[in-house]
Amino acid sequence: MVAISAKIVGELRELTGAGLMDCKHALTESDGNFEKAVEILRKKGMASAAKKADRTATEGLIESYIHTGGRVGVLLQLNCETDFVAKNDQFKALARDIAMHIAATAPIYVQSQDVPADIIAREQAIASEQMAGKPAHAIEAIMKGKMEKYCASVCLLNQSFIKDPDMTVGELISKFIAKIGENIRVGRFTRFQIGA
């Protein structure tokens, strides 16, 4: 059995944001192999990310982003469970990336549940008019697809992340939750633009 030093446990915690005991157990399980320990923590985190969604996220930070030229700016509230994570450089980088994404894509809502019922009804009415003459059995699927497309255009968590279009902003946050083992939520954001 390999001796696990406090220094290597601390380095693993700094990299992953996981708890000290979780880091120590992962290093023990991987016989001191740092890369394998990181992989073990990530696998355990992905499996439990969904379980963390109901946990309270009352810590966090306010991130500001001003786009080059100073014509677009964003204030973002990104919440987590502990101040330890809020001070973590990886968490700060995540907040910066999300704020930059908001500056670039101009979402209106955080998630699809935030879209007011009258807006949903209006979009469904527009979609219904566009589907005139379509077969009845296809209308429900077409309507669902149109509403998903609408939410992807106006809801932050549904949008494709600008730095990696293969994942949504929501998936990016879930991946980060799995990595650090804490719930993370976008509290709110405001986007400012000169001339808009």
Secondary structure as a PSIPRED ss2 file (coil, helix, strand):
# PSIPRED VFORMAT (PSIPRED V4.0)

   1 M C   1.000  0.000  0.000
   2 V C   1.000  0.000  0.000
   3 A C   1.000  0.000  0.000
   4 I C   1.000  0.000  0.000
   5 S C   1.000  0.000  0.000
   6 A H   0.000  1.000  0.000
   7 K H   0.000  1.000  0.000
   8 I H   0.000  1.000  0.000
   9 V H   0.000  1.000  0.000
  10 G H   0.000  1.000  0.000
  11 E H   0.000  1.000  0.000
  12 L H   0.000  1.000  0.000
  13 R H   0.000  1.000  0.000
  14 E H   0.000  1.000  0.000
  15 L H   0.000  1.000  0.000
  16 T H   0.000  1.000  0.000
  17 G C   1.000  0.000  0.000
  18 A C   1.000  0.000  0.000
  19 G C   1.000  0.000  0.000
  20 L H   0.000  1.000  0.000
  21 M H   0.000  1.000  0.000
  22 D H   0.000  1.000  0.000
  23 C H   0.000  1.000  0.000
  24 K H   0.000  1.000  0.000
  25 H H   0.000  1.000  0.000
  26 A H   0.000  1.000  0.000
  27 L H   0.000  1.000  0.000
  28 T H   0.000  1.000  0.000
  29 E H   0.000  1.000  0.000
  30 S C   1.000  0.000  0.000
  31 D C   1.000  0.000  0.000
  32 G C   1.000  0.000  0.000
  33 N C   1.000  0.000  0.000
  34 F H   0.000  1.000  0.000
  35 E H   0.000  1.000  0.000
  36 K H   0.000  1.000  0.000
  37 A H   0.000  1.000  0.000
  38 V H   0.000  1.000  0.000
  39 E H   0.000  1.000  0.000
  40 I H   0.000  1.000  0.000
  41 L H   0.000  1.000  0.000
  42 R H   0.000  1.000  0.000
  43 K H   0.000  1.000  0.000
  44 K H   0.000  1.000  0.000
  45 G H   0.000  1.000  0.000
  46 M H   0.000  1.000  0.000
  47 A H   0.000  1.000  0.000
  48 S H   0.000  1.000  0.000
  49 A C   1.000  0.000  0.000
  50 A C   1.000  0.000  0.000
  51 K H   0.000  1.000  0.000
  52 K H   0.000  1.000  0.000
  53 A H   0.000  1.000  0.000
  54 D H   0.000  1.000  0.000
  55 R C   1.000  0.000  0.000
  56 T C   1.000  0.000  0.000
  57 A C   1.000  0.000  0.000
  58 T C   1.000  0.000  0.000
  59 E E   0.000  0.000  1.000
  60 G E   0.000  0.000  1.000
  61 L E   0.000  0.000  1.000
  62 I E   0.000  0.000  1.000
  63 E E   0.000  0.000  1.000
  64 S E   0.000  0.000  1.000
  65 Y E   0.000  0.000  1.000
  66 I E   0.000  0.000  1.000
  67 H C   1.000  0.000  0.000
  68 T C   1.000  0.000  0.000
  69 G C   1.000  0.000  0.000
  70 G C   1.000  0.000  0.000
  71 R C   1.000  0.000  0.000
  72 V E   0.000  0.000  1.000
  73 G E   0.000  0.000  1.000
  74 V E   0.000  0.000  1.000
  75 L E   0.000  0.000  1.000
  76 L E   0.000  0.000  1.000
  77 Q E   0.000  0.000  1.000
  78 L E   0.000  0.000  1.000
  79 N E   0.000  0.000  1.000
  80 C E   0.000  0.000  1.000
  81 E C   1.000  0.000  0.000
  82 T C   1.000  0.000  0.000
  83 D H   0.000  1.000  0.000
  84 F H   0.000  1.000  0.000
  85 V H   0.000  1.000  0.000
  86 A H   0.000  1.000  0.000
  87 K C   1.000  0.000  0.000
  88 N C   1.000  0.000  0.000
  89 D H   0.000  1.000  0.000
  90 Q H   0.000  1.000  0.000
  91 F H   0.000  1.000  0.000
  92 K H   0.000  1.000  0.000
  93 A H   0.000  1.000  0.000
  94 L H   0.000  1.000  0.000
  95 A H   0.000  1.000  0.000
  96 R H   0.000  1.000  0.000
  97 D H   0.000  1.000  0.000
  98 I H   0.000  1.000  0.000
  99 A H   0.000  1.000  0.000
 100 M H   0.000  1.000  0.000
 101 H H   0.000  1.000  0.000
 102 I H   0.000  1.000  0.000
 103 A H   0.000  1.000  0.000
 104 A H   0.000  1.000  0.000
 105 T H   0.000  1.000  0.000
 106 A C   1.000  0.000  0.000
 107 P C   1.000  0.000  0.000
 108 I C   1.000  0.000  0.000
 109 Y E   0.000  0.000  1.000
 110 V C   1.000  0.000  0.000
 111 Q C   1.000  0.000  0.000
 112 S H   0.000  1.000  0.000
 113 Q H   0.000  1.000  0.000
 114 D H   0.000  1.000  0.000
 115 V C   1.000  0.000  0.000
 116 P C   1.000  0.000  0.000
 117 A H   0.000  1.000  0.000
 118 D H   0.000  1.000  0.000
 119 I H   0.000  1.000  0.000
 120 I H   0.000  1.000  0.000
 121 A H   0.000  1.000  0.000
 122 R H   0.000  1.000  0.000
 123 E H   0.000  1.000  0.000
 124 Q H   0.000  1.000  0.000
 125 A H   0.000  1.000  0.000
 126 I H   0.000  1.000  0.000
 127 A H   0.000  1.000  0.000
 128 S H   0.000  1.000  0.000
 129 E H   0.000  1.000  0.000
 130 Q H   0.000  1.000  0.000
 131 M C   1.000  0.000  0.000
 132 A C   1.000  0.000  0.000
 133 G C   1.000  0.000  0.000
 134 K C   1.000  0.000  0.000
 135 P C   1.000  0.000  0.000
 136 A H   0.000  1.000  0.000
 137 H H   0.000  1.000  0.000
 138 A H   0.000  1.000  0.000
 139 I H   0.000  1.000  0.000
 140 E H   0.000  1.000  0.000
 141 A H   0.000  1.000  0.000
 142 I H   0.000  1.000  0.000
 143 M H   0.000  1.000  0.000
 144 K H   0.000  1.000  0.000
 145 G H   0.000  1.000  0.000
 146 K H   0.000  1.000  0.000
 147 M H   0.000  1.000  0.000
 148 E H   0.000  1.000  0.000
 149 K H   0.000  1.000  0.000
 150 Y H   0.000  1.000  0.000
 151 C H   0.000  1.000  0.000
 152 A H   0.000  1.000  0.000
 153 S H   0.000  1.000  0.000
 154 V H   0.000  1.000  0.000
 155 C E   0.000  0.000  1.000
 156 L H   0.000  1.000  0.000
 157 L H   0.000  1.000  0.000
 158 N H   0.000  1.000  0.000
 159 Q C   1.000  0.000  0.000
 160 S E   0.000  0.000  1.000
 161 F E   0.000  0.000  1.000
 162 I C   1.000  0.000  0.000
 163 K C   1.000  0.000  0.000
 164 D E   0.000  0.000  1.000
 165 P E   0.000  0.000  1.000
 166 D E   0.000  0.000  1.000
 167 M E   0.000  0.000  1.000
 168 T E   0.000  0.000  1.000
 169 V H   0.000  1.000  0.000
 170 G H   0.000  1.000  0.000
 171 E H   0.000  1.000  0.000
 172 L H   0.000  1.000  0.000
 173 I H   0.000  1.000  0.000
 174 S H   0.000  1.000  0.000
 175 K H   0.000  1.000  0.000
 176 F H   0.000  1.000  0.000
 177 I H   0.000  1.000  0.000
 178 A H   0.000  1.000  0.000
 179 K H   0.000  1.000  0.000
 180 I H   0.000  1.000  0.000
 181 G C   1.000  0.000  0.000
 182 E C   1.000  0.000  0.000
 183 N C   1.000  0.000  0.000
 184 I C   1.000  0.000  0.000
 185 R E   0.000  0.000  1.000
 186 V E   0.000  0.000  1.000
 187 G E   0.000  0.000  1.000
 188 R E   0.000  0.000  1.000
 189 F E   0.000  0.000  1.000
 190 T E   0.000  0.000  1.000
 191 R E   0.000  0.000  1.000
 192 F E   0.000  0.000  1.000
 193 Q E   0.000  0.000  1.000
 194 I C   1.000  0.000  0.000
 195 G C   1.000  0.000  0.000
 196 A C   1.000  0.000  0.000
